[in-house]
Amino acid sequence: MKKYFLSLAVLSLFYSKSEACAWSDPDYEYFNLFTQSIIKDKSYLPFLHSYSTRFYNDFKPSLIPDENIDAWKRYFNNQLSYAQTEYLVNKMNMSDLNALKKGTPSNQLLVNLGPGFYTKYREGIDYLLEAKYLEPYMKINYIESADSFYYREPGTGKNATNLDYGKTISALTSLYNAAKNPEIKQRYGYQIVRFNHYTRNYDAALKAFKNYVEPLRLKGAPYIMALDQLAGAQRGLGMNGEANWNFFQVFKDSKSRKESAFISMKLSDTASFNNILKRAGTDEDKNMAYFLLGYEDFNNPIPIMEKMFEINPHSEILKVMAVRSINELERSYLPIYYYTNDNNTTVQKNSTNSTVQNKTETEEPKKELSFWQKIIRFFKNLFSSKKVKSSDDVKADQSDDELLESPNRIPVFSKDNYWYDDKTKDFLDELEKFTAKTKEKSKDEYWQIADAYLKFLKKDYKESTEILNDIKTNNPEYAEQIKRMKVLNDIVSQPKIDAEYEDYLMKNYSEYFIEKPEEKKDSTETDEYNYYGEVPSTADFLKDVLANRYFLQGEDGKSFLMNNKLSDLQYNPNSSLVKSVEDFYRKTDKTQFEQQIIAKNINDVGNIDAFFAVIYGDRAMRQADFEKAKAYYSKAQNFSGIPRTEWNYDDKKVSPLKYPSGAYNGFSNISDLVFGHNVWESFQSSPEESMKKEDYSAFSFIKPNMNKLELANALIQLKKIGTGKNQTAAKANQLIGNLLYNTSVLGYYRQLFVMDIDNSNGGKYYFQNTDQKNPYQYYYKNFLDRTYIEPDNFDLAINYYKKSLEISSDKEQKARVLFQMASAEQGKYYQYEAKNPSKIDYSDPKWSEKSDAYQTQLDQIKNQRYRTYFAMLKSQYADTETARDLMGNCSYFGYFMK
């Protein structure tokens, strides 16, 4: 029976260095400022640093030359280009080669080579015909056991045992003996060794190598390929030491087979690289063995690098170890997000060095995402903010000269990386010393570039630039890296960004800020969604630098728009930030940089003036300033709806959300139930199920369906009526209290004044955010992954209820009002509880006992401070019909009344 189960053991082999969280891609979570692939020997590209995959694969496979193709190119006396040779050897049909052999070629490449091509290279063409015939069968016959767990991609089902063993060996031996060219002869020898290996005739494979490959004394591509097959046969015989040594030779001498040889060594012998080092006789072998040891155990590669330096300071693989070390440091120093926790301690979010001091809560994403996008964002957004020092306070404490000196700054921008552990800082110091030593010994400019980059990480921008200016190179990849690093040093060392410097940026570095038009995809390409977005780039890093500078300078609007769209304000519509964004929007003398780089993020929100007016009006409503709200809402009558998006199935793309007729859109279509009260607390139920209308007969201005301007007008009139002393005034104050409660975090209409389209759960409705002044301490890059809404003031609703209670003479109405007051008071308790979380460490052996005691303390505080109106209801109005009805419908009230 076929089994398609990939065991965890196999997964761990290929993803042993990946994060435990399967939804995270660590190679997308730091800035790739130092290009790993600038090493000259591209055959080592797979061994660059990667956490997402077993081997580094962020390069085109064509960058790694295939020695077999190079050998064929030489055989054909360089009449063909590398690409043409690769096509001829690996892709051309047998029928085309047979036509060439008959003198009637139709393939245009063969036609262009002329009629004498086959005659001149007869042996080689005949070999290719034989090799192409054999190739579909050159797979080992898989023997499945009852306990096999494997996954195999669908294939032809052919393997080497489908060929007649005797006839195949006889034919290959005959062709071997007939061949005159030693290289072609050796290729037939390779085929004999391979065929025996794949038919599991391991002893015959060993003899074939000894009889047909070794005597020719050629060490080129055919020999390497045959040696690879020999090692496989030796592994089949249990000769793991010999197999490993030969796989090591393949790794060392081959350019295109390093990955497969490395895996073969791993599978052959668990102590493979130590055993190879013991056997190494030449400096080259020792150097390569040290590289493999360092590659496998990368905790601290410096000691291994020192040994490699002693053997050969000019070694290319020493550069590979160095670039991996630099990349490891870069992941620690340049994560894509920074957060703060309760103690203003920096929390950096990246894949390899996430420093978290306190427990944090996970928040839901705020954008309209698909289910799977939400799942992925949920696991990626592992950190949320709590109480922090406000950005205004931070800015007030700093002068322009101090912007880079404060320890509470983003690491790459600050002078001191004080939050990194000693091991990380020591590693940087050690690597810097090693690089400085090696650049004096080696003539390769790479070491000077590496030294300059380490100076950059240490914030020594001046010395880094001086090193870069002294480098003379003809290597285009080196030159591009030098250019990029000069830009980094220039911009990051600038403490303040003013109009003059913005002009300087546009004049000298516009290419890093102006987005290039997207290239059209080939029609055959699949348009798969990339859950992680684009890999962070130099341009993204520089945008963060500027966003941080603007933030420190008090230009929050510009800081916000460096990383966000105007429409994103809907998710965290806090007033001070909105005002700063609006000020920038209305600025008439924008610099070219502000116009082209920042203002481009002022995206389509319909009527921009109306968009701002709704946010301000909503805030005024939450503060019970109905007159101010009316003034703002009167400017928002052209509001076209909260700018959300939806998937358009007809056009197969994301399009602006079209609100159905009668649906709430952020401004219009508000039911008069907003003045009612809960029948039961269910946010998922329809308004008619969860809410019940009050008696509005005395208030004809309350319409069944209103927009926000009409709602503000109604509240103003209720407020005026509420100044009276009669029963109508009592009712008016009760209705105002109802609206303020119903639009709070506890109310069914909690979405009305926080720029949301429904009351479904999310970060906007978390009590944990009630004590925040501003959770953004560095920039607004992670704006959509955090929550910041000004907290509800439940006293506003309670005060209107108090007026109603004082005026009313209706005992049933008083009972209803008291229950509403008690519900609002419950909100105040939730805010208190959120501000005073348990600080008991889960590792405490008495955690359960202490947690129970803490909960008892909270219960006492709740009953002593936040049950005032429940107590009044119980002591004075327990005999009312309203109280009896509430006891049946409200479980916690019924429990309290017992």
ZAMIPA-651961 format. One line per field, with one value per residue (C-alpha): x negated, y, z negated; residue number from 1. Coordinates in steps of 0.5 Angstrom, whole numbers, plus 500, padded with zeros to 3 digits. Layout:
// ZAMIPA-651961
east: c(X	...);
north: c(Y	...);
up: c(Z	...);
pos: c(NUM	...);
This chain:
// ZAMIPA-651961
east: c(500	497	496	496	494	488	485	483	476	475	478	473	467	469	472	467	466	473	477	482	488	490	493	487	482	476	472	477	477	470	467	462	457	451	452	450	449	443	438	435	435	443	442	443	449	453	449	451	455	462	467	473	470	465	461	460	464	465	461	462	460	456	451	448	444	445	438	441	444	437	434	438	437	430	431	435	429	433	437	443	445	446	454	454	449	454	460	456	454	460	466	465	470	467	470	467	460	462	464	457	453	457	455	462	462	469	467	465	459	456	457	453	448	447	446	439	441	443	437	433	436	439	437	440	446	447	445	451	456	454	455	461	464	462	464	471	469	463	467	466	472	475	476	482	482	488	486	484	486	485	487	485	487	491	486	486	485	479	473	466	469	474	468	465	459	454	456	455	448	446	448	444	438	438	439	433	428	430	429	422	423	421	427	432	429	430	437	439	435	439	446	444	442	449	453	450	451	459	460	457	451	446	440	441	441	435	431	434	431	424	424	427	426	420	415	416	413	418	421	426	433	434	430	434	440	438	435	441	444	439	440	447	446	441	446	451	446	445	438	440	433	431	437	437	430	432	438	433	429	435	437	430	429	436	439	446	447	445	452	453	446	447	454	451	445	451	454	448	445	448	440	439	435	431	429	427	423	419	418	416	408	408	409	415	418	417	420	426	427	427	432	437	436	437	443	446	445	446	446	440	436	430	426	427	425	419	417	419	415	409	409	411	413	415	420	427	430	428	432	438	437	436	442	446	444	445	452	453	451	456	462	460	459	464	471	477	481	480	485	485	488	490	483	481	477	475	478	475	479	475	474	467	467	473	472	479	478	486	492	496	502	504	508	512	511	515	515	520	516	518	519	512	509	512	509	502	502	505	498	494	496	494	493	497	496	499	497	492	489	493	489	490	487	481	480	481	475	470	467	465	458	460	464	459	457	463	463	470	469	469	463	460	461	459	452	452	455	456	461	457	454	447	446	449	444	438	439	440	433	430	432	430	423	422	425	420	414	416	417	410	408	412	413	420	424	429	426	426	433	435	431	434	441	439	437	444	448	443	446	439	442	436	430	435	435	428	427	431	428	421	424	422	426	428	433	440	443	438	439	446	446	441	446	451	447	445	452	454	448	450	458	457	452	457	460	466	469	471	473	466	464	471	469	462	465	469	463	458	462	469	468	469	475	479	482	481	487	489	486	492	492	491	498	495	494	498	501	500	501	495	497	491	490	484	477	475	470	465	471	475	470	469	476	476	470	474	480	477	473	480	483	478	478	486	488	493	497	491	488	495	495	488	491	498	504	509	515	511	513	520	517	514	517	514	515	508	505	511	510	502	504	509	504	499	505	507	500	499	491	489	482	481	480	486	490	487	486	490	496	497	500	506	510	517	522	527	528	522	525	531	526	523	529	532	527	527	534	534	529	533	539	535	534	541	540	546	545	538	540	545	540	536	541	544	538	538	545	541	538	538	537	531	526	526	524	527	526	529	531	533	526	522	519	519	524	527	533	540	544	551	557	559	553	549	543	540	544	551	557	557	563	566	565	558	563	565	563	560	565	559	552	551	546	548	555	559	561	568	566	561	564	571	573	575	581	580	587	585	579	581	574	571	572	572	566	561	555	549	551	559	556	552	558	563	558	557	565	565	560	564	570	566	565	572	575	581	582	580	573	572	573	569	563	564	564	557	554	557	553	547	547	549	543	538	534	539	545	548	547	540	537	541	536	529	529	532	537	540	539	535	529	523	517	521	525	520	520	512	512	515	509	505	503	500	497	492	485	481	485	492	490	493	500	504	502	503	509	510	517	518	522	529	531	537	538	541	547	547	548	554	557	556	560	565	566	566	572	576	582	583	580	580	576	571	570	568	564	560	559	556	552	549	548	543	540	538	534	530	529	526	522	519	518	514	510	508	506	503	496	495	490	493	487	488	489	495	498	505	505	503	507	514	512	511	518	521	518	521	527	527	525	531	536	533	532	536	543	546	552	553	553	558	563	563	564	569	572	572	580	580	583	576	572	576	575	568	566	569	565	559	555	550	555	560	553	552	559	559);
north: c(500	507	512	519	521	525	524	529	526	528	535	536	534	539	545	543	551	554	557	552	556	554	560	564	565	568	570	575	578	582	587	584	590	586	582	575	572	577	571	570	562	562	554	556	560	554	554	562	563	561	559	558	553	547	551	558	558	566	566	563	556	558	562	555	553	545	542	537	542	546	539	538	545	544	538	541	546	552	552	552	557	555	555	552	546	545	545	540	535	536	538	536	530	523	524	531	527	521	526	529	522	521	527	530	535	539	542	549	549	543	546	552	547	545	538	536	537	530	527	531	529	522	519	525	525	517	517	523	518	512	517	520	513	510	517	515	509	511	511	506	501	503	497	499	496	495	501	505	513	517	522	521	526	522	520	515	509	507	505	501	494	495	494	488	487	483	486	493	492	488	494	499	495	494	502	503	499	502	509	512	519	518	523	519	512	515	517	510	507	512	509	502	504	508	502	497	502	503	496	495	491	494	490	490	498	498	493	497	504	500	497	503	509	510	507	513	517	523	527	532	532	524	522	526	524	516	518	520	513	509	513	511	504	504	506	501	496	499	502	508	511	510	513	519	520	520	524	529	529	530	536	539	538	539	546	543	537	540	540	533	531	534	531	524	525	527	521	516	518	522	523	525	531	530	523	527	532	526	523	530	530	536	543	543	537	540	547	544	539	545	549	543	543	550	550	544	547	555	557	560	560	564	558	554	561	562	555	556	563	559	554	559	566	567	561	563	558	563	568	564	563	570	572	567	570	577	575	572	579	583	578	581	588	589	586	589	591	594	594	596	593	595	597	601	595	594	588	587	582	577	570	569	574	576	579	579	581	580	576	580	579	577	582	580	584	590	589	586	579	572	567	564	571	572	565	567	574	572	567	573	578	575	582	587	593	595	602	606	613	617	619	627	626	622	628	633	630	630	636	635	633	628	624	619	618	616	608	608	608	603	599	601	608	609	609	603	597	596	590	585	580	580	574	578	584	579	576	582	584	578	578	585	583	577	581	587	582	578	584	586	579	578	582	580	587	583	583	591	591	586	591	597	593	591	598	600	595	598	605	608	611	615	610	605	611	612	604	604	610	607	601	600	594	592	587	590	586	589	596	595	593	599	604	601	602	609	611	607	611	618	617	613	618	624	626	630	631	638	640	642	634	632	636	632	625	627	629	624	618	618	611	608	612	612	605	602	600	593	589	585	578	572	570	563	565	563	569	566	570	571	571	574	580	582	581	587	591	597	602	599	600	607	608	606	610	617	614	614	621	624	621	624	630	630	630	624	625	624	618	615	616	613	606	607	609	614	609	605	611	607	602	606	613	616	624	627	622	624	631	631	627	632	638	634	633	641	643	647	648	641	639	634	629	630	630	624	619	621	624	618	614	619	614	614	614	618	625	626	632	628	622	627	630	623	621	628	627	620	622	628	623	619	625	627	633	633	640	639	633	636	641	636	631	637	637	630	629	627	621	615	610	607	605	597	592	586	580	582	575	578	582	577	582	586	592	598	595	597	598	595	600	601	598	602	605	609	615	613	608	608	604	608	602	605	609	602	597	590	584	580	580	577	581	576	576	581	588	586	580	583	590	593	600	605	609	615	618	624	625	625	628	621	617	610	611	616	618	621	628	627	623	629	633	628	628	636	636	631	634	641	637	633	640	640	637	633	625	627	630	624	620	624	623	616	615	619	615	609	611	613	606	602	605	604	597	594	596	592	599	599	600	607	611	608	607	600	597	592	590	583	582	585	589	595	592	590	593	592	598	603	605	607	614	612	605	607	609	609	609	607	602	596	600	595	590	594	597	604	607	613	609	610	614	610	616	620	615	614	622	622	616	620	626	621	618	624	627	621	619	612	606	602	607	608	600	600	606	603	597	601	605	598	596	602	601	594	597	601	595	592	598	597	590	591	596	591	585	579	579	572	568	562	558	560	553	556	560	556	558	565	566	564	569	575	573	573	580	582	580	584	590	589	588	594	599	597	594	601	601	593	594	600	596	590	594	599	596	588	588	592	588	590	587	581	581	582	577	572	574	577	571	575	580	574	571	578	579	572);
up: c(500	502	496	497	490	489	482	477	477	485	484	478	483	488	484	478	477	478	473	469	471	478	480	480	485	481	488	489	482	483	487	493	493	494	500	498	506	508	506	513	513	514	513	505	506	503	497	495	489	489	484	488	492	491	497	499	505	506	513	520	521	527	523	521	527	529	530	534	539	539	541	547	549	549	553	558	558	556	562	558	552	545	546	553	550	544	549	553	548	543	547	554	557	559	566	567	566	570	576	575	575	582	585	585	579	578	571	573	568	571	578	576	574	581	585	582	574	574	577	573	566	568	562	557	561	561	553	552	556	552	545	547	548	541	538	536	533	529	522	517	516	509	504	500	493	488	484	490	489	496	501	508	513	519	525	530	526	530	526	528	527	533	537	539	534	539	545	542	539	546	550	545	545	552	553	548	551	558	556	558	554	547	544	548	546	539	540	542	535	531	534	533	525	525	528	523	517	519	520	513	516	511	512	519	519	515	520	526	523	522	529	533	530	526	531	535	530	532	526	530	530	532	526	521	523	523	516	514	516	513	506	507	508	502	498	500	498	491	493	490	488	496	498	494	496	504	503	500	506	510	506	506	513	516	517	519	514	507	505	506	504	497	496	498	493	488	489	489	483	477	475	482	482	476	479	486	482	479	486	489	491	495	493	498	495	488	490	494	488	483	487	487	479	478	483	479	472	473	466	466	472	470	468	474	478	475	477	484	484	482	487	493	491	499	499	502	497	491	494	494	487	486	490	486	479	482	484	477	474	479	476	469	471	476	475	479	472	466	460	453	446	440	438	444	446	453	456	463	467	472	473	469	464	461	454	450	443	441	443	448	451	459	463	469	475	477	485	489	490	492	487	488	488	481	479	481	479	472	471	474	469	463	459	457	454	447	443	445	445	450	456	454	447	451	456	450	447	453	457	464	462	457	462	463	456	452	451	452	459	465	465	471	470	463	461	456	457	450	450	454	450	448	453	459	458	456	463	467	463	465	472	473	471	475	481	480	479	486	490	489	491	497	503	504	503	500	493	493	495	489	485	487	486	479	477	480	475	469	471	473	480	481	481	485	490	490	491	497	500	500	504	511	515	522	519	521	515	510	513	512	505	503	507	502	496	497	498	491	488	490	489	482	479	481	474	477	483	485	492	494	493	496	503	502	502	508	512	510	507	511	513	506	505	512	513	520	524	523	529	533	531	537	538	536	529	523	519	512	506	502	495	492	497	501	498	494	498	497	499	494	489	491	490	483	482	484	481	474	475	477	471	466	469	467	475	473	480	484	480	481	488	489	488	488	492	490	490	485	480	479	476	470	471	465	465	464	470	474	473	475	482	483	482	487	492	492	492	498	499	499	501	507	503	499	505	509	503	497	500	505	499	498	502	504	498	502	500	496	492	490	488	483	481	479	475	471	470	467	462	460	459	455	451	450	454	459	461	463	467	470	473	476	478	482	486	487	491	497	494	498	493	489	494	494	500	502	507	514	516	523	524	520	516	510	511	506	502	504	499	500	500	492	489	484	488	482	483	485	483	476	473	467	463	461	456	453	448	448	448	448	449	456	461	466	466	470	467	466	462	458	457	455	456	451	451	456	457	454	458	465	468	466	473	474	479	478	481	476	477	475	469	467	468	464	458	458	457	452	448	448	446	440	437	435	428	431	433	440	438	434	440	445	440	440	447	448	443	447	453	449	446	453	457	451	452	448	452	458	463	460	468	469	466	468	475	476	480	475	468	469	464	465	462	462	457	452	445	445	449	444	440	447	449	455	456	462	459	465	471	474	478	475	474	477	472	466	462	460	459	453	448	446	441	437	432	438	439	431	430	435	432	425	428	430	423	420	424	425	421	424	420	426	430	424	423	431	430	424	428	434	429	426	433	434	427	429	435	430	427	433	434	427	428	435	432	426	429	425	424	422	425	428	426	419	416	412	418	417	410	411	417	413	408	413	416	409	408	415	413	406	410	415	410	405	411	417	415	412	417	416	409	409	414	410	403	406	412	412	412	418	425	428	423	423	431	430	426	431	437	434	430	426	424	422	418	415	412	409);
pos: c(1	2	3	4	5	6	7	8	9	10	11	12	13	14	15	16	17	18	19	20	21	22	23	24	25	26	27	28	29	30	31	32	33	34	35	36	37	38	39	40	41	42	43	44	45	46	47	48	49	50	51	52	53	54	55	56	57	58	59	60	61	62	63	64	65	66	67	68	69	70	71	72	73	74	75	76	77	78	79	80	81	82	83	84	85	86	87	88	89	90	91	92	93	94	95	96	97	98	99	100	101	102	103	104	105	106	107	108	109	110	111	112	113	114	115	116	117	118	119	120	121	122	123	124	125	126	127	128	129	130	131	132	133	134	135	136	137	138	139	140	141	142	143	144	145	146	147	148	149	150	151	152	153	154	155	156	157	158	159	160	161	162	163	164	165	166	167	168	169	170	171	172	173	174	175	176	177	178	179	180	181	182	183	184	185	186	187	188	189	190	191	192	193	194	195	196	197	198	199	200	201	202	203	204	205	206	207	208	209	210	211	212	213	214	215	216	217	218	219	220	221	222	223	224	225	226	227	228	229	230	231	232	233	234	235	236	237	238	239	240	241	242	243	244	245	246	247	248	249	250	251	252	253	254	255	256	257	258	259	260	261	262	263	264	265	266	267	268	269	270	271	272	273	274	275	276	277	278	279	280	281	282	283	284	285	286	287	288	289	290	291	292	293	294	295	296	297	298	299	300	301	302	303	304	305	306	307	308	309	310	311	312	313	314	315	316	317	318	319	320	321	322	323	324	325	326	327	328	329	330	331	332	333	334	335	336	337	338	339	340	341	342	343	344	345	346	347	348	349	350	351	352	353	354	355	356	357	358	359	360	361	362	363	364	365	366	367	368	369	370	371	372	373	374	375	376	377	378	379	380	381	382	383	384	385	386	387	388	389	390	391	392	393	394	395	396	397	398	399	400	401	402	403	404	405	406	407	408	409	410	411	412	413	414	415	416	417	418	419	420	421	422	423	424	425	426	427	428	429	430	431	432	433	434	435	436	437	438	439	440	441	442	443	444	445	446	447	448	449	450	451	452	453	454	455	456	457	458	459	460	461	462	463	464	465	466	467	468	469	470	471	472	473	474	475	476	477	478	479	480	481	482	483	484	485	486	487	488	489	490	491	492	493	494	495	496	497	498	499	500	501	502	503	504	505	506	507	508	509	510	511	512	513	514	515	516	517	518	519	520	521	522	523	524	525	526	527	528	529	530	531	532	533	534	535	536	537	538	539	540	541	542	543	544	545	546	547	548	549	550	551	552	553	554	555	556	557	558	559	560	561	562	563	564	565	566	567	568	569	570	571	572	573	574	575	576	577	578	579	580	581	582	583	584	585	586	587	588	589	590	591	592	593	594	595	596	597	598	599	600	601	602	603	604	605	606	607	608	609	610	611	612	613	614	615	616	617	618	619	620	621	622	623	624	625	626	627	628	629	630	631	632	633	634	635	636	637	638	639	640	641	642	643	644	645	646	647	648	649	650	651	652	653	654	655	656	657	658	659	660	661	662	663	664	665	666	667	668	669	670	671	672	673	674	675	676	677	678	679	680	681	682	683	684	685	686	687	688	689	690	691	692	693	694	695	696	697	698	699	700	701	702	703	704	705	706	707	708	709	710	711	712	713	714	715	716	717	718	719	720	721	722	723	724	725	726	727	728	729	730	731	732	733	734	735	736	737	738	739	740	741	742	743	744	745	746	747	748	749	750	751	752	753	754	755	756	757	758	759	760	761	762	763	764	765	766	767	768	769	770	771	772	773	774	775	776	777	778	779	780	781	782	783	784	785	786	787	788	789	790	791	792	793	794	795	796	797	798	799	800	801	802	803	804	805	806	807	808	809	810	811	812	813	814	815	816	817	818	819	820	821	822	823	824	825	826	827	828	829	830	831	832	833	834	835	836	837	838	839	840	841	842	843	844	845	846	847	848	849	850	851	852	853	854	855	856	857	858	859	860	861	862	863	864	865	866	867	868	869	870	871	872	873	874	875	876	877	878	879	880	881	882	883	884	885	886	887	888	889	890	891	892	893	894	895	896	897	898);
